[in-house]
Every structure is written in C-alpha cells, then in structure tokens.
Amino acid sequence: MKTINHHDLIGVDPGASNGKQAGAGRRQSHDGLEQRVAELEQQVAKLSAKNAELVRVNKDLAGAHGQLQALLDNVPDRIYFKDTQSRFLNLSRALAKRLGVADPKQVIGKTDFDFHFPERAREFYEDEQRIMRTSKSLINKTEKQVMANGEIAWTSTTKVPLLSPEGRVIGLVGVNRDITQQKRAEEALRKSDEKLQQFANQLERSNRELQDFAYVASHDLQEPLRKIVVFGERLKEKNAGKFEPESVDYLNRMQSAAARMQTLINSLLTFSRVTTKAQPFTPVNLAEVASGVMDDLEGRIEQVKGRVEVGTLPVIEAEPLQMRQLLQNLIGNALKFRRPEEPPVVKVEAQIIPDPNTPEKKLCRLTVSDNCIGFDEKYVDRIFNVFQRLHTRNEYEGTGMGLAIVKKIALYHGGDVTAKSKPGEGSTFILTVPVVHPKQPQDEIKNQEVQTP
C-alpha cells in the first residue's frame, strides 16, 4: 500500500524546497557582508578625515609653537610661563641670560629658588601664589635693584594668571621689562625741570626787582628833570639880556636834553607797565578805540595834511587802554615817517580769521597801512626792539620805544605783530590777536594800576 505524506498532499518536491532555502540564505549572508563592508569603509573615511584634521592641527600647533619660541628668543623683555607650583614651563632667552643660563631649556622645571637668594625667591613665590589664588593680576610693579657693579637698575614687572578654557587657573605668565633708561631719562628730566623752575623763579624775581627799580627810579628822576626845566626857564626869563648867545644856546640844549629824558622815562614806564599795570581783558570795540585815537591825533593829522581811513573794526577781548596805546603808536608812526612830497594816507582795517593751528579758534588780524617812506624788510625784527631806530633823531623825532611797546602789547594779548615794507613804497603793520581769551593771565596779577603816557 502506497504511503502518502504531506508533501504529496500539497504537490511540493522536498528536494526543490531545500535548494531554494539554501540559496536565499546565501543571498542574505552576501548582502550582510556588503553592508558591513560599506560601514567599515565609512568608518575608515571618517578616521582618515579625523587623521587629516589632527595632522592639520598638529601643523598649526607646531607653527604657533615656533612663533612663540621665536618671540621668546628675540623679544628683549624677560617673559616666562610657570605652573601652579611656580615651576618654569617656558621662558625667553633674555630671562635665561639674566638667570645666568645659556639655554632656556635648562631652566624648565626649576623655580626661582634655584637662581636667587632665598629671601628674594620667597618674595617671588608668595607673590605668584597669591596671584594664582586670588586671580588678581600684578600690573607694572616697579622695582629698584642695586647691581653687582654698584649701578642702579629698574624693572617693571607684570604677572597675570593663566587660565584654562574652563576658567581654571593652570599657571601664570610674567613679563619683566628693563626700564632703567626710562628711569634715568625721567630723573634727568626732573632735575632739568627743577633747574628750569629755579631759573624761572630767579628770572621772575629779577624782573620784579627790575620793574620796581624802574618804577622808583623813574619817579625819582622825574622831579630833578622838572626842576632842570623849570629853573632853566626862570634863568632865561631873568637873564634874557645878560647871557651871551652861546650861553643861551647851551641853556636851550640843556632844556632840550631834559625834555628828551622826560619823554624817554615816560616811554620806559609805559613799556614796563604793559604786563604789571594792566587791567583784566574786557570786550573792546576797536572802532570806538580808533575814533578816540583819531581825536587825539587830530592836530597832527591837520598839520601834515594827512588822512586816516578806518574800515569796519570788530569787538575783541583785550585790555582797553593798551589797545588805544597800540593804535596810537601805529597810526602816529605812519604820520611821522611821511614822505615830504606826498601827504600821508593811513588805512586801518581788520578781519576775523581762523587760527591755522586751531581752526575753531578765531583771530583778529588788524592791519595799519601807509604810503610813507617804508624800510628794508631785513630790519623787520630790529624795529620792534627797545631803543632801535633806523633813522637819526635829527631826521625823525622819537625814542625808538613806540614799536617795542606795540610788540609787547601784542605778546601780552597772546598774539604777535610783524610788518611788510619796501623803501619808498610804504609799510603795512599786521597785528594778530585772539578774539576771545579762555583764560585771562591778568587775573593772577594783584593790585593792578593803569597808567598811560
């Protein structure tokens, strides 16, 4: 009797089924192997990329380390790095030389106790431990040291905590800078300043004594001169018919000399009072000042048949009486040095200009021009000096003080004065002074008094 199993019932060949199952298993095993290979290839690629990155980082670190070492080898400052136990990690060649070592590597791992006296090393150690403990830097600590040869050396020391990326103190970096030359220069400058101050004090004292002497002497001289003039006049009146012509000439010369002496004394007093007897700066209308000067010089203008043209003049901060004295001297000078064949014409003008050095600061440039005899510009500095004259007294009267007073007034107002001229073609005097004075130097002068000649 034929036996029927379950394969017959479903019409499947058992041999064929086992072959198919084996093939499927082989395919699954092959696919898993390929997947594993792909995963390994990806891991290898990642490792290669990481390796390339590490090579690049190492290269960058080597370059940075080389730059740092080059800096430490060449910088003149004494630089060092220490760990938390104050042991040297790295240092500059300059510091190694200072410690008496040729190669900086010989210092690494050692401390200051290996190179300094115990007291000095202990001071360094305690400073550094305190800095690392408190995270408070030491900046530019100046230290004085007596060298073995007896010379004084100065050092500026800076020590800063060295922090990790997480902010933890992992050491310390220090910089010692030799500032001996700087200290010597400062000391020389200090001594120089002291000497300059001494000279300035002596000069101020001498000027004050000279001014006091000039003031007292001038007043003391005024009375004898007045007596010479007065008694000379009385002598002439009482003995008009008794003196010989030669005696009368001698007497006239004596009185003329006394009068010139009085004029000279008054000019000297005016010159000395520019800085010592001035009033504080106040707003001064130069147009009103010029009008007053014109009134004072009216007689002289008519006498020489001259003309004075005054343009628009501004208001500036100045010493009023000194501005009047200045304009009177400049205009009077132009009228005096006229050409005989031509009436004098004087023009007074002004304009506000910016200061070349400080554009926001305004200056007043006042010009006084004339058509008079003029002068050679090579004498432009000389004409503003005391008692300097380009012409004899017989040619033109005066003491040679007028322009010196103008110069001193200009300087006192923080300005200056100069001139342009050619012989026979007239002159132009140019005064430049600030329009406004932020600080008035006269405020420091006490017991001021105003006097004009």
C-alpha positions as CSV (number, residue, x, y, z in Angstrom):
1,M,0.0,0.0,0.0
2,K,1.4,3.4,-1.0
3,T,2.2,5.9,1.7
4,I,1.1,9.5,1.2
5,N,3.0,12.3,3.2
6,H,2.1,15.9,3.5
7,H,4.4,16.9,0.5
8,D,2.4,14.8,-1.8
9,L,-0.8,16.4,-0.5
10,I,0.4,19.9,-1.4
11,G,2.2,18.9,-4.5
12,V,5.7,20.1,-3.5
13,D,9.0,18.4,-4.2
14,P,11.1,18.3,-0.9
15,G,14.4,18.5,-2.7
16,A,13.5,21.5,-4.6
17,S,12.4,23.3,-1.4
18,N,15.7,22.7,0.4
19,G,17.7,24.1,-2.6
20,K,15.7,27.3,-2.6
21,Q,16.1,27.9,1.1
22,A,19.8,27.5,0.9
23,G,20.1,30.0,-2.0
24,A,18.1,32.5,0.0
25,G,20.4,32.1,3.0
26,R,23.5,32.6,0.8
27,R,22.0,35.8,-0.6
28,Q,21.2,37.2,2.8
29,S,24.7,36.4,4.0
30,H,26.2,38.2,1.0
31,D,24.0,41.3,1.5
32,G,25.0,41.5,5.2
33,L,28.7,41.3,4.2
34,E,28.4,44.1,1.7
35,Q,26.6,46.2,4.3
36,R,29.3,45.5,6.8
37,V,32.0,46.4,4.2
38,A,30.2,49.7,3.4
39,E,30.0,50.5,7.1
40,L,33.7,49.8,7.5
41,E,34.5,52.0,4.5
42,Q,32.6,54.8,6.1
43,Q,34.4,54.4,9.4
44,V,37.7,54.3,7.5
45,A,36.8,57.5,5.7
46,K,35.9,59.2,8.9
47,L,39.1,58.1,10.6
48,S,41.0,59.4,7.6
49,A,39.3,62.8,7.8
50,K,40.0,62.9,11.6
51,N,43.6,61.9,11.0
52,A,43.9,64.7,8.3
53,E,42.4,67.2,10.8
54,L,44.8,66.0,13.5
55,V,47.7,66.5,11.1
56,R,46.5,70.0,10.3
57,V,46.0,70.8,14.0
58,N,49.4,69.5,14.8
59,K,50.9,71.5,12.0
60,D,49.1,74.7,13.2
61,L,50.3,73.9,16.8
62,A,53.8,73.4,15.6
63,G,53.7,76.7,13.7
64,A,52.2,78.5,16.7
65,H,54.8,77.0,19.0
66,G,57.5,78.0,16.6
67,Q,56.2,81.6,16.5
68,L,56.0,81.6,20.3
69,Q,59.5,80.3,20.6
70,A,60.8,82.8,18.1
71,L,59.1,85.6,20.1
72,L,60.7,84.3,23.4
73,D,64.1,84.0,21.7
74,N,64.1,87.5,20.3
75,V,62.0,89.8,22.5
76,P,64.1,92.0,24.8
77,D,61.6,91.6,27.6
78,R,62.0,88.8,30.1
79,I,59.0,86.6,29.6
80,Y,58.1,83.3,31.4
81,F,55.4,80.8,32.0
82,K,55.0,78.9,35.3
83,D,52.7,76.1,36.6
84,T,50.7,76.3,39.8
85,Q,53.8,75.4,41.8
86,S,55.7,78.3,40.3
87,R,57.9,76.0,38.2
88,F,59.1,77.3,34.9
89,L,57.3,75.9,31.9
90,N,58.9,78.1,29.3
91,L,60.8,81.4,29.2
92,S,62.5,83.9,26.9
93,R,66.2,83.8,26.1
94,A,66.6,87.2,27.7
95,L,65.4,85.8,31.1
96,A,67.6,82.8,30.8
97,K,70.6,85.1,30.2
98,R,69.6,87.2,33.2
99,L,69.5,83.9,35.3
100,G,73.0,83.0,34.0
101,V,71.9,80.2,31.8
102,A,72.7,79.9,28.1
103,D,69.9,77.6,27.0
104,P,66.3,78.3,28.3
105,K,65.6,74.6,28.3
106,Q,67.9,74.2,31.3
107,V,65.5,76.3,33.4
108,I,62.3,74.4,32.6
109,G,61.0,72.5,35.7
110,K,63.1,74.6,38.1
111,T,62.0,77.5,40.4
112,D,63.3,80.9,41.5
113,F,64.9,79.2,44.5
114,D,67.4,77.6,42.1
115,F,68.6,81.0,40.9
116,H,68.0,83.7,43.6
117,F,68.7,84.2,47.2
118,P,66.1,82.5,49.4
119,E,64.6,85.8,50.6
120,R,64.2,87.1,47.0
121,A,62.9,83.8,45.8
122,R,60.4,83.6,48.6
123,E,59.1,87.0,47.7
124,F,58.6,85.9,44.1
125,Y,56.9,82.7,45.1
126,E,54.5,84.3,47.6
127,D,53.5,87.0,45.0
128,E,52.8,84.4,42.4
129,Q,50.9,82.1,44.7
130,R,48.7,85.0,45.8
131,I,48.0,86.0,42.2
132,M,47.0,82.4,41.2
133,R,45.0,82.0,44.4
134,T,43.0,85.3,44.0
135,S,43.2,85.6,40.2
136,K,44.2,89.2,40.7
137,S,47.0,90.4,38.3
138,L,50.0,92.3,39.2
139,I,50.5,95.2,36.7
140,N,53.7,97.2,36.2
141,K,55.2,96.8,39.6
142,T,58.3,99.0,39.6
143,E,61.3,97.6,41.4
144,K,64.7,99.1,42.1
145,Q,67.8,96.9,42.3
146,V,71.5,97.5,43.0
147,M,73.6,95.6,40.6
148,A,76.9,93.8,41.4
149,N,78.8,96.7,39.8
150,G,77.0,99.2,42.1
151,E,74.8,100.6,39.4
152,I,71.0,101.1,39.9
153,A,68.7,99.1,37.7
154,W,64.9,99.4,37.4
155,T,62.4,96.7,36.4
156,S,58.7,96.9,35.6
157,T,57.0,93.5,36.4
158,T,53.6,92.3,35.3
159,K,52.2,88.9,36.4
160,V,48.9,87.5,35.1
161,P,47.0,84.3,36.0
162,L,47.0,81.7,33.2
163,L,43.5,80.2,32.7
164,S,42.2,77.1,31.0
165,P,39.2,77.2,28.6
166,E,37.0,76.4,31.6
167,G,38.4,79.3,33.6
168,R,40.5,77.3,35.9
169,V,43.9,78.7,37.0
170,I,46.6,76.5,35.5
171,G,49.6,78.7,35.9
172,L,51.0,82.1,35.5
173,V,52.6,84.3,32.8
174,G,55.0,87.1,33.8
175,V,56.8,89.9,32.0
176,N,59.8,91.8,33.3
177,R,60.9,94.9,31.4
178,D,64.1,96.8,32.0
179,I,63.1,100.4,32.4
180,T,66.5,101.7,33.7
181,Q,67.0,104.0,30.7
182,Q,63.5,105.4,31.1
183,K,64.0,106.0,34.8
184,R,67.3,107.7,34.1
185,A,65.7,109.9,31.5
186,E,62.8,110.7,33.9
187,E,65.4,111.6,36.6
188,A,67.3,113.8,34.2
189,L,64.1,115.5,33.1
190,R,63.1,116.0,36.7
191,K,66.4,117.6,37.6
192,S,66.2,119.7,34.4
193,D,62.7,120.8,35.4
194,E,63.9,121.7,38.8
195,K,66.7,123.8,37.3
196,L,64.4,125.4,34.9
197,Q,62.0,126.2,37.7
198,Q,64.9,127.7,39.7
199,F,65.9,129.8,36.7
200,A,62.3,130.8,36.2
201,N,61.9,131.9,39.8
202,Q,65.2,133.8,39.6
203,L,64.1,135.5,36.4
204,E,60.7,136.3,37.8
205,R,62.4,137.8,40.9
206,S,64.9,139.7,38.8
207,N,62.1,141.0,36.6
208,R,60.1,142.1,39.6
209,E,63.1,143.8,41.1
210,L,63.9,145.5,37.8
211,Q,60.3,146.7,37.4
212,D,60.3,148.0,40.9
213,F,63.6,149.7,40.3
214,A,62.5,151.2,37.0
215,Y,59.3,152.5,38.6
216,V,61.0,154.0,41.6
217,A,64.0,155.3,39.6
218,S,61.7,156.9,37.0
219,H,59.7,158.7,39.6
220,D,62.8,159.8,41.4
221,L,64.2,161.1,38.1
222,Q,61.1,163.0,37.2
223,E,61.4,165.6,39.9
224,P,65.1,166.5,39.2
225,L,64.3,166.8,35.4
226,R,61.3,169.0,36.1
227,K,63.5,171.3,38.3
228,I,66.1,171.5,35.5
229,V,63.4,172.6,33.0
230,V,61.7,175.0,35.4
231,F,64.8,176.6,36.7
232,G,66.2,176.8,33.1
233,E,63.1,178.7,32.1
234,R,63.4,181.1,35.1
235,L,67.1,181.6,34.3
236,K,66.3,182.6,30.7
237,E,63.5,184.9,31.8
238,K,65.5,186.7,34.4
239,N,68.7,187.0,32.4
240,A,67.3,187.3,28.9
241,G,69.5,190.3,28.0
242,K,72.6,189.3,30.1
243,F,73.5,185.9,28.5
244,E,75.7,185.7,25.5
245,P,74.2,184.0,22.5
246,E,76.5,181.0,23.1
247,S,75.2,180.7,26.8
248,V,71.6,180.9,25.6
249,D,72.4,178.1,23.1
250,Y,73.9,176.0,25.9
251,L,70.8,176.6,28.0
252,N,68.4,175.6,25.2
253,R,70.4,172.4,24.6
254,M,70.2,171.6,28.3
255,Q,66.4,172.0,28.4
256,S,66.0,170.1,25.2
257,A,68.0,167.2,26.6
258,A,66.0,167.3,29.8
259,A,62.8,167.2,27.8
260,R,64.0,164.2,25.8
261,M,64.9,162.5,29.1
262,Q,61.4,163.0,30.4
263,T,60.0,161.5,27.2
264,L,62.3,158.6,27.4
265,I,61.4,157.9,31.1
266,N,57.7,158.1,30.2
267,S,58.2,155.6,27.4
268,L,60.1,153.2,29.7
269,L,57.3,153.4,32.2
270,T,54.8,152.6,29.6
271,F,56.8,149.7,28.4
272,S,57.2,148.2,31.9
273,R,53.5,148.7,32.7
274,V,52.3,146.6,29.8
275,T,52.3,143.4,32.0
276,T,52.4,144.8,35.5
277,K,49.8,147.6,35.5
278,A,47.2,146.2,33.1
279,Q,43.5,145.8,33.6
280,P,41.7,142.5,33.0
281,F,40.6,141.7,29.5
282,T,37.1,143.0,28.6
283,P,35.2,143.4,25.4
284,V,36.8,146.2,23.5
285,N,35.2,147.9,20.4
286,L,38.2,148.6,18.2
287,A,36.1,151.1,16.1
288,E,35.5,153.2,19.2
289,V,39.2,153.0,20.2
290,A,40.2,154.1,16.7
291,S,37.8,157.0,16.9
292,G,39.3,158.2,20.2
293,V,42.8,157.9,18.7
294,M,41.8,160.0,15.7
295,D,40.6,162.7,18.1
296,D,43.9,162.6,20.0
297,L,45.9,162.9,16.7
298,E,43.6,165.4,15.0
299,G,46.1,168.3,15.4
300,R,48.9,166.2,13.9
301,I,46.8,165.0,11.0
302,E,45.9,168.5,10.1
303,Q,49.5,169.7,10.5
304,V,50.8,167.1,7.9
305,K,47.6,167.4,5.7
306,G,47.1,163.6,6.1
307,R,44.2,161.3,6.0
308,V,43.3,158.3,8.1
309,E,40.8,155.8,6.7
310,V,39.2,153.4,9.2
311,G,37.4,150.4,8.0
312,T,35.0,148.1,9.9
313,L,36.6,147.0,13.1
314,P,35.4,144.2,15.4
315,V,34.9,143.8,19.1
316,I,37.5,141.7,20.8
317,E,38.5,140.8,24.3
318,A,41.5,142.9,25.2
319,E,43.0,145.5,27.7
320,P,41.2,148.7,26.6
321,L,44.0,151.2,27.3
322,Q,46.6,149.1,25.8
323,M,44.6,148.8,22.5
324,R,44.4,152.6,22.5
325,Q,48.1,152.9,23.1
326,L,48.8,150.3,20.3
327,L,46.7,152.0,17.7
328,Q,48.0,155.5,18.6
329,N,51.6,154.3,18.2
330,L,51.0,152.6,14.8
331,I,48.9,155.5,13.3
332,G,51.3,158.1,14.9
333,N,54.3,156.2,13.4
334,A,52.8,156.4,9.9
335,L,52.1,160.1,10.2
336,K,55.7,160.7,11.5
337,F,57.5,158.8,8.8
338,R,55.8,160.5,5.9
339,R,57.3,161.5,2.6
340,P,57.8,165.2,2.3
341,E,56.4,165.4,-1.3
342,E,53.2,163.5,-0.5
343,P,50.6,163.8,2.2
344,P,50.3,160.6,4.4
345,V,47.4,158.3,3.9
346,V,46.8,155.7,6.6
347,K,44.4,152.8,6.3
348,V,43.2,150.8,9.3
349,E,41.4,147.6,8.6
350,A,40.6,144.3,10.3
351,Q,39.1,140.9,9.6
352,I,38.3,137.8,11.6
353,I,40.2,134.7,10.5
354,P,40.5,131.1,11.9
355,D,43.7,130.1,13.8
356,P,45.8,128.0,11.4
357,N,46.7,125.7,14.4
358,T,43.3,125.6,15.9
359,P,40.5,126.2,13.3
360,E,37.8,126.6,15.9
361,K,39.7,129.5,17.5
362,K,39.2,132.9,15.9
363,L,41.8,135.6,15.4
364,C,41.6,139.3,14.7
365,R,44.0,140.4,12.1
366,L,44.4,144.2,12.3
367,T,46.4,146.0,9.6
368,V,47.7,149.5,9.5
369,S,49.0,150.5,6.1
370,D,50.5,153.8,4.9
371,N,52.2,155.4,1.8
372,C,55.2,156.6,3.8
373,I,58.9,156.2,3.4
374,G,59.0,152.4,4.2
375,F,62.0,150.4,5.1
376,D,64.0,147.4,4.1
377,E,62.4,144.2,5.4
378,K,65.7,142.8,6.6
379,Y,65.2,145.2,9.5
380,V,61.7,143.9,10.4
381,D,62.8,142.2,13.6
382,R,65.1,145.1,14.7
383,I,62.4,147.8,14.5
384,F,60.4,146.1,17.3
385,N,63.3,146.1,19.7
386,V,63.7,148.6,22.5
387,F,65.6,151.8,21.5
388,Q,66.1,150.6,18.0
389,R,65.9,153.3,15.3
390,L,66.5,153.1,11.5
391,H,66.9,156.9,11.3
392,T,68.7,159.5,13.3
393,R,66.9,161.8,15.8
394,N,67.7,164.8,13.5
395,E,65.7,163.1,10.7
396,Y,62.7,161.9,12.8
397,E,61.9,162.6,16.4
398,G,61.2,159.8,19.0
399,T,62.8,157.5,21.4
400,G,62.6,154.2,19.5
401,M,60.1,152.8,22.0
402,G,56.9,153.0,20.1
403,L,57.0,149.8,18.1
404,A,58.6,147.9,21.1
405,I,55.5,148.8,23.1
406,V,53.3,147.6,20.3
407,K,55.2,144.3,20.2
408,K,54.9,143.8,24.0
409,I,51.2,144.6,23.9
410,A,50.7,142.0,21.1
411,L,52.5,139.3,23.0
412,Y,50.7,140.1,26.2
413,H,47.4,139.5,24.4
414,G,48.6,136.1,23.1
415,G,49.3,137.4,19.6
416,D,52.1,138.9,17.6
417,V,52.9,141.7,15.2
418,T,55.0,141.9,12.1
419,A,55.4,144.3,9.1
420,K,55.8,144.3,5.3
421,S,57.5,147.1,3.6
422,K,59.8,148.4,0.8
423,P,61.8,151.6,0.8
424,G,59.8,154.4,-0.7
425,E,56.6,152.2,-1.1
426,G,55.0,152.5,2.3
427,S,54.5,149.9,5.1
428,T,51.9,147.6,6.4
429,F,51.9,146.6,10.1
430,I,50.0,143.4,10.8
431,L,48.7,142.6,14.3
432,T,47.2,139.2,15.1
433,V,45.5,138.6,18.4
434,P,42.8,136.2,19.7
435,V,39.2,137.4,19.5
436,V,38.4,135.6,22.8
437,H,40.7,134.6,25.7
438,P,39.5,131.5,27.5
439,K,41.8,132.3,30.4
440,Q,43.0,135.7,31.3
441,P,46.6,135.8,32.6
442,Q,45.9,139.2,34.2
443,D,43.6,137.5,36.8
444,E,46.7,136.4,38.6
445,I,48.1,140.0,38.9
446,K,47.0,141.7,42.1
447,N,46.7,145.4,43.0
448,Q,46.7,146.4,39.4
449,E,47.1,150.0,38.3
450,V,46.6,151.7,35.0
451,Q,48.8,154.5,33.7
452,T,49.4,155.7,30.2
453,P,51.9,158.2,29.0
